[in-house]
Amino acid sequence: MNALPPATASSGILTLAQLEVLGYDRFHRASAISEGRLERLRNGWFAVPGTPDGLRRAVRLGGRLTCGSALDLHGVWVLRDDLLHVSVSGNAARLRSPDDRRAKWVADEHPDVRLHWRGVPVRSHAQSGLDGVLPALAHLVTCGTTEAAIVSLDSALNTVRNGRPLLSRRQLEIMLEVIPERSSYLDLVDGRSQAGTETLVRLRLRRRGVRVKIQVQIARIGRVDLLVGDRLIIEVDSRRYHLGENYESDRRRDPALMALGFIVLRLSYYRVMFDWPAVEKEILAIIRRGEHLRLGRHRGLALADAQC
């Protein structure tokens, strides 16, 4: 009999068939459950200690974790909505409470759960109770706001695993071909964005008619997140990528950029997520005064790698 695999950030679910391959017959399953090494979620589905709570609840209910709830476990940037998104088949029966496998599913008792009746154009082959990146994105595209969808699509395009992006441009095109009401997303996504907060700033400024270049190379300095006009640089911090050594490096770059005549506006995660009206007012004030424009050396230094 083999040891039970440990839980990870995105797994910990085992099916009956998988347990039997490991040598866990009925007797050994019962022993593992009584010893707390295994939890029965529903008939044929089990979890080891440390399995993500959302994943356990989705399987106990009778479905698979999907949409933003699944993408978060896959390491994709998501705008959290505090809902548990669960994909269930169109003819699903015997749904149970996500918190008690002995109790029947009653929607009114679980306002934090959003069921997705499977009908998206991308099938999932997951046997872990967790939708893969593609079906989870398809659910998000049909479920979430435009901002939520573009943030996660940008992140999936940008995130590389085993030498390949989680989402290719062609896969996105195929997905949206069968979701025509979201076809405009192709013109909004940009896989070069390094964080969801950067995507949000880009989307919100362009919605106000501001032309924004992203991931622009500045001679002798390096890449900057966003460039408006010739000299307004917007650097967008996130909790994940702008701490420790990166934090100190950013603070050394800012004076160097200002010495070259650029205006540097650095936005924290908090300001993007919770103080955007004030941030937008500040940016638009700079633009109305024309301070983002400067001819000469600044235009030569900023070598844009993207279309406006």
C-alpha positions as CSV (number, residue, x, y, z in Angstrom):
1,M,0.0,0.0,0.0
2,N,1.4,3.4,-1.1
3,A,1.4,6.5,1.0
4,L,-1.4,9.0,0.4
5,P,-0.2,12.0,-1.7
6,P,0.1,15.3,0.2
7,A,-2.3,18.2,-0.6
8,T,-0.9,21.1,-2.6
9,A,-2.2,24.6,-3.3
10,S,-4.5,23.2,-6.0
11,S,-5.1,19.6,-5.3
12,G,-5.7,17.0,-2.6
13,I,-8.8,15.3,-4.0
14,L,-8.7,11.5,-4.7
15,T,-11.3,9.3,-6.4
16,L,-12.2,5.8,-5.3
17,A,-10.4,4.4,-8.3
18,Q,-7.2,6.3,-7.5
19,L,-7.3,5.1,-3.9
20,E,-7.7,1.5,-5.0
21,V,-4.6,1.9,-7.3
22,L,-2.7,3.0,-4.2
23,G,-3.8,-0.1,-2.5
24,Y,-6.6,1.3,-0.3
25,D,-9.3,-1.2,-0.1
26,R,-12.5,-0.7,2.0
27,F,-10.7,-1.7,5.2
28,H,-7.7,0.6,4.7
29,R,-9.9,3.5,3.5
30,A,-12.0,3.2,6.7
31,S,-8.8,3.1,8.8
32,A,-7.4,6.2,7.1
33,I,-10.7,8.1,7.6
34,S,-10.8,7.1,11.3
35,E,-7.2,8.3,11.7
36,G,-7.9,11.6,10.0
37,R,-5.6,10.9,7.1
38,L,-8.5,10.9,4.7
39,E,-12.0,12.5,4.5
40,R,-15.0,11.2,2.6
41,L,-16.6,14.1,0.7
42,R,-19.2,12.2,-1.1
43,N,-19.6,8.7,-2.7
44,G,-16.4,7.9,-4.5
45,W,-14.6,11.2,-3.6
46,F,-12.1,11.8,-0.9
47,A,-9.7,14.5,0.3
48,V,-6.4,14.4,2.2
49,P,-5.7,16.9,5.0
50,G,-4.7,20.3,3.7
51,T,-6.9,20.2,0.6
52,P,-8.1,23.7,-0.3
53,D,-11.4,24.4,1.4
54,G,-13.1,25.7,-1.8
55,L,-12.1,22.5,-3.6
56,R,-13.5,20.3,-0.8
57,R,-16.8,22.2,-0.8
58,A,-17.2,22.0,-4.6
59,V,-16.7,18.2,-4.6
60,R,-18.9,17.7,-1.6
61,L,-21.6,19.6,-3.4
62,G,-21.3,17.3,-6.5
63,G,-19.4,19.5,-9.0
64,R,-16.1,20.9,-9.9
65,L,-14.5,24.2,-8.8
66,T,-14.5,26.6,-11.7
67,C,-14.5,30.2,-12.8
68,G,-12.4,32.6,-10.7
69,S,-12.4,30.1,-7.7
70,A,-10.5,27.6,-9.8
71,L,-8.3,30.1,-11.6
72,D,-7.1,31.4,-8.3
73,L,-5.8,27.9,-7.4
74,H,-4.1,27.7,-10.8
75,G,-2.1,30.8,-10.1
76,V,-4.1,33.1,-12.4
77,W,-4.7,36.7,-11.4
78,V,-8.4,37.0,-10.5
79,L,-10.7,39.7,-9.1
80,R,-12.1,37.9,-6.1
81,D,-15.9,38.1,-5.6
82,D,-16.2,36.0,-2.4
83,L,-18.3,33.5,-4.2
84,L,-17.6,29.8,-4.6
85,H,-18.1,29.0,-8.3
86,V,-19.0,25.4,-8.9
87,S,-19.6,23.7,-12.3
88,V,-22.3,21.0,-12.3
89,S,-23.7,19.0,-15.2
90,G,-27.0,20.0,-16.7
91,N,-28.7,16.9,-15.5
92,A,-27.1,16.9,-12.1
93,A,-29.1,15.1,-9.4
94,R,-28.5,14.5,-5.7
95,L,-26.6,17.7,-5.1
96,R,-25.5,18.0,-1.5
97,S,-24.7,20.8,0.9
98,P,-21.1,22.0,0.3
99,D,-20.6,21.9,4.1
100,D,-22.4,18.6,5.0
101,R,-22.4,15.6,2.7
102,R,-25.4,14.2,4.5
103,A,-27.6,17.3,3.8
104,K,-29.3,18.1,0.6
105,W,-28.5,21.1,-1.5
106,V,-30.7,24.1,-0.7
107,A,-29.8,27.2,-2.8
108,D,-31.2,29.7,-0.3
109,E,-29.0,28.3,2.5
110,H,-25.8,29.0,0.5
111,P,-25.8,32.5,-1.0
112,D,-22.0,32.3,-1.3
113,V,-22.2,29.6,-3.9
114,R,-22.8,30.2,-7.6
115,L,-23.7,27.2,-9.7
116,H,-22.5,27.0,-13.3
117,W,-24.6,24.6,-15.3
118,R,-22.1,23.1,-17.7
119,G,-22.6,24.5,-21.1
120,V,-19.4,26.4,-21.9
121,P,-17.7,25.6,-25.2
122,V,-14.6,24.1,-23.5
123,R,-14.9,20.7,-21.9
124,S,-13.0,19.7,-18.7
125,H,-11.3,16.4,-18.4
126,A,-10.3,17.1,-14.8
127,Q,-10.6,14.2,-12.4
128,S,-9.6,16.2,-9.4
129,G,-12.7,18.2,-8.8
130,L,-11.0,21.2,-10.3
131,D,-11.7,22.6,-13.7
132,G,-8.7,23.2,-15.9
133,V,-7.6,26.7,-16.9
134,L,-9.4,26.7,-20.2
135,P,-12.9,25.7,-19.0
136,A,-12.5,27.9,-15.9
137,L,-11.7,30.8,-18.2
138,A,-14.7,30.0,-20.4
139,H,-16.9,30.1,-17.4
140,L,-15.4,33.4,-16.2
141,V,-15.9,35.0,-19.6
142,T,-19.6,34.2,-19.5
143,C,-20.0,34.9,-15.8
144,G,-17.8,37.8,-14.7
145,T,-17.6,41.5,-15.6
146,T,-15.4,42.7,-18.5
147,E,-12.7,43.8,-16.1
148,A,-12.7,40.5,-14.3
149,A,-12.5,38.6,-17.5
150,I,-9.7,40.7,-19.1
151,V,-7.6,40.6,-15.9
152,S,-7.6,36.8,-15.8
153,L,-7.2,36.4,-19.6
154,D,-4.2,38.8,-19.5
155,S,-2.7,36.8,-16.7
156,A,-3.3,33.4,-18.3
157,L,-1.7,34.7,-21.5
158,N,1.3,36.0,-19.6
159,T,1.8,33.0,-17.2
160,V,4.2,30.3,-18.5
161,R,4.2,26.8,-17.1
162,N,6.5,24.1,-18.4
163,G,7.6,26.4,-21.2
164,R,4.1,27.2,-22.4
165,P,1.6,29.9,-21.6
166,L,-1.5,28.8,-19.7
167,L,-3.5,30.3,-22.6
168,S,-2.4,30.9,-26.1
169,R,-3.8,33.6,-28.4
170,R,-5.2,30.9,-30.7
171,Q,-7.0,29.1,-27.8
172,L,-8.6,32.4,-26.8
173,E,-9.7,33.1,-30.4
174,I,-11.3,29.6,-30.6
175,M,-13.0,30.1,-27.3
176,L,-14.5,33.4,-28.2
177,E,-15.7,32.2,-31.6
178,V,-18.4,30.3,-29.9
179,I,-19.1,33.1,-27.4
180,P,-19.8,35.8,-29.9
181,E,-21.2,38.2,-27.4
182,R,-17.7,38.4,-25.9
183,S,-15.8,38.7,-29.2
184,S,-14.8,42.2,-28.4
185,Y,-12.5,40.9,-25.6
186,L,-9.9,40.0,-28.3
187,D,-9.3,43.7,-28.8
188,L,-8.9,44.3,-25.0
189,V,-6.5,41.6,-23.9
190,D,-2.8,42.0,-23.8
191,G,-0.7,39.2,-22.4
192,R,2.3,41.5,-21.7
193,S,0.6,42.9,-18.6
194,Q,2.6,41.8,-15.5
195,A,-0.2,42.0,-13.0
196,G,-3.9,42.4,-12.7
197,T,-3.6,45.9,-11.3
198,E,-1.7,46.9,-14.4
199,T,-4.4,45.5,-16.6
200,L,-7.0,47.4,-14.6
201,V,-5.2,50.7,-15.0
202,R,-4.8,50.2,-18.7
203,L,-8.5,49.3,-19.2
204,R,-9.8,52.2,-17.1
205,L,-7.6,54.8,-18.7
206,R,-8.5,53.7,-22.2
207,R,-12.1,53.7,-21.3
208,R,-11.6,57.4,-20.6
209,G,-10.0,57.9,-24.0
210,V,-6.4,58.0,-22.8
211,R,-3.9,56.4,-25.1
212,V,-1.7,54.1,-23.1
213,K,1.4,52.1,-24.1
214,I,2.4,49.1,-22.0
215,Q,5.7,47.5,-21.0
216,V,7.7,50.3,-22.7
217,Q,11.5,50.1,-22.8
218,I,13.3,53.2,-21.5
219,A,17.0,53.5,-22.6
220,R,19.4,53.0,-19.7
221,I,16.5,52.3,-17.3
222,G,14.6,49.3,-18.5
223,R,10.9,48.5,-18.9
224,V,8.1,50.5,-17.3
225,D,4.6,49.4,-16.9
226,L,2.6,52.1,-18.6
227,L,3.5,55.3,-20.6
228,V,1.0,58.0,-21.3
229,G,2.0,60.6,-23.9
230,D,5.8,61.2,-24.0
231,R,6.7,61.4,-20.3
232,L,4.0,60.3,-17.8
233,I,5.1,56.9,-16.5
234,I,2.7,54.9,-14.4
235,E,4.2,52.1,-12.4
236,V,1.7,49.8,-10.8
237,D,2.6,47.9,-7.7
238,S,1.0,44.6,-6.7
239,R,1.4,42.7,-3.4
240,R,3.0,39.8,-5.2
241,Y,5.7,41.5,-7.3
242,H,6.7,44.7,-5.6
243,L,8.0,43.6,-2.2
244,G,11.5,43.0,-0.8
245,E,14.3,43.5,-3.4
246,N,11.9,44.5,-6.1
247,Y,10.5,47.2,-3.8
248,E,14.0,48.8,-3.3
249,S,14.8,48.5,-7.0
250,D,11.7,50.3,-7.9
251,R,12.5,53.2,-5.5
252,R,16.0,53.5,-7.1
253,R,14.6,53.7,-10.6
254,D,12.1,56.4,-9.9
255,P,14.7,59.2,-9.3
256,A,16.6,58.1,-12.3
257,L,13.5,58.4,-14.5
258,M,12.7,61.8,-13.0
259,A,16.3,63.0,-13.7
260,L,15.6,62.2,-17.4
261,G,12.6,64.4,-17.3
262,F,9.8,61.8,-16.9
263,I,6.9,62.2,-14.5
264,V,6.6,59.0,-12.4
265,L,3.3,58.1,-10.8
266,R,3.5,54.9,-8.7
267,L,0.2,53.3,-7.7
268,S,-0.1,50.9,-4.9
269,Y,-2.4,47.9,-5.0
270,Y,-4.7,49.6,-2.5
271,R,-5.1,52.7,-4.6
272,V,-5.9,50.8,-7.8
273,M,-8.4,48.5,-6.1
274,F,-10.0,50.9,-3.6
275,D,-9.2,54.5,-4.4
276,W,-9.5,54.5,-8.2
277,P,-11.8,57.6,-8.5
278,A,-9.1,59.8,-6.8
279,V,-6.3,58.2,-8.8
280,E,-8.2,58.8,-12.1
281,K,-8.8,62.4,-11.2
282,E,-5.1,62.9,-10.5
283,I,-4.0,61.3,-13.8
284,L,-6.6,63.2,-15.9
285,A,-5.5,66.5,-14.2
286,I,-1.9,65.9,-15.4
287,I,-3.1,65.1,-18.9
288,R,-5.4,68.2,-19.1
289,R,-2.4,70.4,-18.2
290,G,-0.4,68.8,-21.0
291,E,2.3,67.7,-18.6
292,H,2.4,64.2,-20.2
293,L,3.7,65.7,-23.4
294,R,7.3,66.6,-24.1
295,L,9.1,66.6,-27.5
296,G,12.7,65.9,-28.0
297,R,14.8,63.5,-26.0
298,H,11.9,61.9,-24.1
299,R,10.2,60.7,-27.3
300,G,13.5,59.2,-28.4
301,L,14.2,57.5,-25.1
302,A,10.8,55.8,-24.9
303,L,10.8,52.9,-27.3
304,A,7.3,51.5,-27.4
305,D,7.0,47.8,-27.9
306,A,3.2,48.0,-28.3
307,Q,0.5,49.8,-30.2
308,C,-1.4,52.4,-28.3
